[in-house]
Amino acid sequence: MKFVMVPGGWQGGWVFDSVAAELNRDGHQVEAVTLSGLELDGPVDVDRPPNLDTHIDQVAEIVESSDGAPLALCGHSYGGMVIAGVADRLGDRLDQLVFIDAYVPEDGDSCWSLTSDGFRELFVAGVRGDGRWVAVPDGLDPRARPHPMASFVQSVSLGGDPGHALGRTFISGGAWAGSPFVTLTERLREDSDWQVHEIPVGHNIARRDPHGLAAVLRDLPPGSA
């Protein structure tokens, strides 16, 4: 199986390094994406921050260029917004959608509308410097970069049909303090269209338990079409 992995806010593809190493050893392919504007050497154009559409286009291009192997599209946190948009457009190219302690939007939702008051306050405080880029919160990896505010506030447009039964998995980090995903997790547990797993290590599952995350991903069925 091929895994395309989309990080959450402020982070790059490097957050999945340990997970990718385990999956690669098992013979899987992994492409961990650093979203536009989050590059280690900084954004290409600091005056024109990318938005959610930019990120969806970026990941859609990767999916479109894939070689036809069973494909699991995985997104962490904000990355859930991105993979939902890609799946709406290219669902027939995907076998699995995996939301890793991530937002699961419906049409018209945004990261801003789905998150908690605490995160909204963090976004607003972080963007005060220039009104466009949300500063890296305290405690993140030194490789983290300011995140474009436009991508947090833009609504996603959904309405397509994937054309086949797309496997859907939600991996919860548990009820960590301030999590905006607790109610979502419980709702998805009751939905027969979803598989729900819990790795109760907090929000940054890929960093805190890469082995546990790799184990869940490794056990995904190869296809659902």
Disulfide bonds with the S-S distance in Angstrom:
none
